[in-house]
Amino acid sequence: MSGAMLALLTSFISFSCSKKVQELTPLQEEISIRASSYDFFYFTDRYFKKTHNVASVPALPPRPWTEAVRISSISSCDISEEGENAKAYGIVNRIGILSFQDDRIELHLDNELFSGRTAGNLVFYQATPVYSLYRSTFFNDMERKLSGPHPFLVQFDPIQKISFPIINVENLLPGESESDAENTEIIDYIWDGKVFSCAAKQKKVIEERVGSREEISFSYKNFQVKEDLLSITPETASKEIFITPSSMGAFKENQKFQNFENAPEKLQDLLSPLKNADFLITVRNAGGHSPRRYKHEVSASDENRFAFADALLAPSWCAALFQDGTIFMKGALESSPIFNKGRPVVLRLPKLPNSFQYSGFAITGKYLYASWEETDFYMVKRSGFLCVDLGKILY
């Protein structure tokens, strides 16, 4: 297995499929959430339904995380229209886009782009959701035969509620044959707000004297947009982006965990009650680029001791959710006053059954949306999201 594919699989296993969810013991009182303050939802193959109890959700056969219906990426926007709160979005693998605004939830199905493709890597460009698609052949080689457009980077138009390809795979392979482009996938990318760093996987059939064999290779490229990303289409992309070669080392460097001492000061302050805990945390800016990763390490035992968390930093608030449902919050929710006199609050989301975990979250207005899933190593069974009315808890 190549370094790039191993890193991608390891990343998912570490953050979404850890065998045991580490439970936290913060050094301050936790607030349990009353049942009247939240609703659970779960995914079917084509939509979502409300449920009172995650354990009662109909069982599903396990599927690789690249093929399962699950929220693969979720975050909040930081810009709102006058008189409204900023929206939040979730990428639902194999189905489409979830949009959240306060307590309103919409699922925008997209059979054309999502069918047979793995979706994720949500970022925002000028308040517009941007994400990636690729055909995953690691667990299912049949997806290589998917015909039609070959999109890589896609935008979701919040007004028209439709996704449009921005850049296709062939746009990043100038000079390569149509066959090579067809057998290449951009399996991961990182955007720092200026430069897109991409990892590409290519399969070639090598004809030999007796039969043939498949050869897999990986390459790495960077590209920058010359003008406005959202104005680009696959037809114009080749002239609108500037491509440079990169390396596996440079790509992995972008994915490395930095020391938590280098994390944003507001996040360090928020998680100061965990000064004696070991944790790995993925940090996003609301309405921003790809997340950064940090490691808080105080002991020297094996890596199973780490708790895993996602953090979201907005202009007026910040929050961090751990897989066990412990969430730290501080600040003022949009269109609301400061809560708890500006001091951090620790909430405990409803406890999930064994083998279930929280995997990400977003906030819009006074409502928090947290994705959850049932996992077994790299396989995913049931999945969905939780909606919490923070207004009933914090104000």
Secondary structure, DSSP 8 states (H G I E B T S, - for coil): --HHHHHHHHHHHHHH--SS------SS-EEE--GGGEEEEEE-SS-EEEES-GGGS-----EETTTS-SEEEEEE-S---TTS---EEEEETTTEEEEEETTEEEEEE-HHHHTT-EEEEEEEETTEEEEEEE---SS-GGGGG--S--EEEEEEETTTTEEEEEEEGGGG-TT--HHHHHTEEEEEEEE-SSEEEEEEEEEEEEE-SSSEEEEEEEEEEEEEESS-GGG--TTTHHHHEEEEE--HHHHHHHH--EEGGGS-HHHHHHTGGGTT--EEEEEEETT-SS-EEEEE----S-GGG-EEEEEEE-SSEEEEEETTSEEEEEEB-TTS-BSGGG--EEEE-----TTEEEEEEEEETTEEEEEEEEEETTEEEEEEEEEEETHHHH-
